[in-house]
Every structure is written in structure tokens, then in C-alpha cells.
Amino acid sequence: MTSATQTLPDDPDLLKAMLLAERARAERLEQIIKAMQRHRFGRRAESLPEDQLLLGLEEAEQSEAAEDAQHEQADPAERSSRAAQRRRNRGALPAHLPRIETIIDVEDTTCPCCRNLLHRIGEDVSERLDIVPAQLRVLVVRRPKYACRACEAVVQAPAPARVIEGGLPTDALIAQVLVSKYADHLPLYRQAQIYARQGISLDRSTLADWVGRAAWHLRPVHERLLAQLKTSPRLFADETTAPVLDPGRGQTKTGQLFAYARDDRPWGGTDPPGVAYVYAPDRKAARPIAHLSGFAGVLQVDGYSGYQALTGGNQVTLAFCWAHVRRRFYELAAAGSAPIASEALTRIAELYRIESEIRGMNAVERCRIRQQKSRPVLDALEPWLRGKLGLISQKSKLAEAIRYALSRWDGLTRFVDDGRIEIDSNVVERAIRPLALTRKNALFAGSDRGGEHWAIIASLVETCKLCGVDPQAYLTDVLSRIVTGHLNTRLDDLLPWAYATTPNLKAVA
């Protein structure tokens, strides 16, 4: 058997080239392994997620509160001092909440010293926030029947329309099931367990029937929501996986939930924010082409090549996401010493610093400041990236990250010339997160039709949240209006932002 050394060439230059190639290959494999380890065991965000940070703070605050309670129990003076401090720091409870008053009076209104009659000079009033746990009740509807003794005609008031004819649930109960599943991410089997604790036996399949029928009624509102979003001159788009049960194979297949979002608040736009999800059985480029038929304007996306097909008719212009560029360099810098990646992150951070300064300004002012401050950063960054690309192995992960940015440079720099365009597509990525939570808890949708129901209801729930609308009250009212004959020509009245009011929330503790 020929040994490896016998197959090597004798030319020193050739040996040197082979060694460099092997080193580059080893470096690339090491980067891939580190990336896989980080994906499997490490956190995936460039910054610590807010929820995770708050979880740690909660634990620290709980420990501190327990220690304070122990000290207050042992020291009455400290207990009185802290009670007075809490009274000063807490805000007033909202006036719309019902008040249940309790009067705690003295037993004897005579003076304990001289036995004369006491007269009232004032009172101390304190308020505490209480809760009444959710309570199920039965609504009984009686419809008397009347008969004519002369001709035997029978007259009776018509039965009110229901979402589920002959079914048990009211519109409010169906809305509660929808919100629990798609806003609070509680799978139906867990909801069935909650109802069982109150002595109500509701099978999971019964709840699923309610969800399916409600989604059918809400489909026209979802279609109108998407149509309204497509009239905007600028949208965000992204997609995420949706595992769907595939009965024929006895396992799940991978569907897709496409998200199309609008949020003009960062530059003071007047159009209300909203998001529409659309389910598709695959990720083919034909899907967003069909979903966005009739849309003309700027589409802010990640690097998925499927969106490129939208630009063929010159109606859609793509703006790419700097967060995706930054993430590639961040993964390299987080894996170990990577001076070029770290320098790239520093330069990108300067772009984001400028964006933080202009957030909330109008589009014209944002464009002016970007031309003044962001344009020089970008003009310096592109040749710097090209220069570094020529110095490193073309097979390395760093070269991939640089090529990713340079190949999309026109779309990445489009935000500088238009104050309405954001630097990244984080708006729609935030809209994707609730889908991921529902997916994590429910594991998979039961069918393609289940994926469509998921998209319909989640669209309305998440748009409610963006507009500051209570999804429970919204869905209850919309379902009631639909089943009582709301006209399809007035669907705009049923969109979530039609229910929006100015929030008046005050901190009470």
C-alpha cells in the first residue's frame, strides 16, 4: 500500500501551496463546527433577549423581596417605614375598575376616656388591586311560543344567529379559545385541561371544531387585511417553517408561513401597523409572487433568493436587511479571534447608532441625516470589504459573509436614499416570533387546512397587538357582527385598526 508521503510532490512551492490549501480547509471546517456548536448549545441572538434578561431580574427581585419580608417581620419600625414608602410610590388604580367598598368602623362611638359621644372628623381610604378568576356561566335563551286560537298559527321570535349553529359556545368563549391558542400559545389540549378544572368537559376535538369554524368566518377579514397591506408603497416580508402532519407518511412535512408586515411608525407615517400571514405548503418563489400580486413598491426582505423573482416586472424593488449581514460577522467574532469580522461589526454599529438618533423623525429629515452621516460610512465600508476579501481564503466563512454583503450592496444601501425604508427587516422578524412560540408549544399543525387557519387567526391577533387593540374583545365583536349579517362590502369596518383607541395605561405599582 502506497503511503501518503510517497504520493506528495517534491516541488517545495507546490508543497507550500498544498499546505496553505489544507490549512484553509481546516480553518473553514473549524468555523463550521463552532457555528454548529453555537447553534446547538449557545444563544442565537447578537444581544441578550429581553425576556431572558427580565427572567434573571425577576429571580433577583424575588430573592430581595423575601429578605425584606423577613427583616420587616422582625422590625416593626422598618415595616411601617417600608409600608409608607410603598404608599408614596404606587400610582392610582384606573378609574374604570369597579370598586367594592368595605367599611371597618369602631365598635363603640363613645370616648374611651370621658364616655362622651364621638363625632366623625374624617377617614383613611386605601385601595388594593383584586382579581376575580375567570368564571364560566350558562346563558339561557328562552323564546316563548304564541298560538292563535282562531287559526292555530304559531308565532315565535327567531333564534339569534350563532357562530356554531346548535353548538354550546358563545362568541366570547370562541374568542377566548382563539386568543389562548394564538396569542397566549396554549395548545387546545391544555385549554381542555383548564376547563376540566372547573368541571367542564370539553374534548380537544370539540375545541378544534370551534377554531376551524371561526377561521372560516374570519377568512374574508384576513383576505381584506392582506389586500389593504398590499396597497402600501412599502412592506416587510419574511417566512418561517410550519411543521404540518402528513397522514400519508405518518410523519410531519415542512410547510411555510409567509409574513407581510407594515409599520410606518418609525418615520411618523399615518398608515396603521399590521401583519398578514399566509400559509403555503412549500417555499417556492411562486408563493410570494402569488401572495403579493398587485403590490408595487419597496419590499424589505432578508437574503432569500425567492423574493428576487418579484423584481421581474419592475413593480417591486428589494431593500435588504443589515441585521442579517451583521449576524454573519457576529457569528465569526463570537467563535473566536476574528479581527476583520470585529472591525466589520464596529462599522455596522455606527450605522445603527445613526439610526437610533433619527428614529421618530419624518422621512425627509431621516433621509437628509442619512445622506450626511450614513453615506460616508457606507462609501468607506464597501472598498474596505472588497480589499479584505482579496486577502483571505475564498472558501472561508469570512469570505462568505463578505460576499453576502457585497452581492446585495444596492439593496443594502437603498435605505440611505429613502427615509421611509428601515435599515433592517426586524419589524417582520418580530412578527415572526409569536409563530415560533405557537409552533414550539403545539409542535405541528394537523393539516394544510390547519396551517391556513393558523395564518388567518394569527394575522388578526398580531395586528390587534400592533394597534393596541384587545384581541379578545375584537374577535368577540367581529364574530358576532359576521354571523348577524355584516356586509362584505364593509369589511374595512372589521379590520383591527378600526377598533383602535388611544391607550391610557398608567403604572400602578
ABEGO torsion letter per residue (X at the ends): XBBAAAABBABAAAAAAAAAAAAAAAAAAAAAAAAAAAAAABBABABBBAAAAAAAAAAAAAAAAAAAAAAAAABAAAAAAAAAAAAAABBBBBAABBBBBBBBBBABABBAAAGBBBBBAEBBBBBBBBBBBBBBBBBBBBBBBBBBAAAGBBBBBBBBBBABBGBABBAAAAAAAAAAAAAAGBBAAAAAAAAAAAGBBBBAAAAAAAAAAAAAAAAAAAAAAAAAAAABABBBBBBBBBBBBBAAAGBBBBBBBBBBBBBAAAAGBABBBBBBBBBBABABAAAAAAAABGBBEBBBBBABAAAAAAAAAGABBBBBBAAAAAAAAAAAAAAEBBAAAAAAAAAAAAAAAAAAAABGBBAAAAAAAAAAAAAAAAAAAAAAAAAAAAABBAABAAAAAAAAAAAAAAAAAAAAABAABBABAAAAAAAAAAAAAAAAAAGBBABAAAAAAAAAAAAAAAAAAAAGBBAAAAAAAAAAAAAAGBBAAAAAAABAAAABBBBBBBBAX
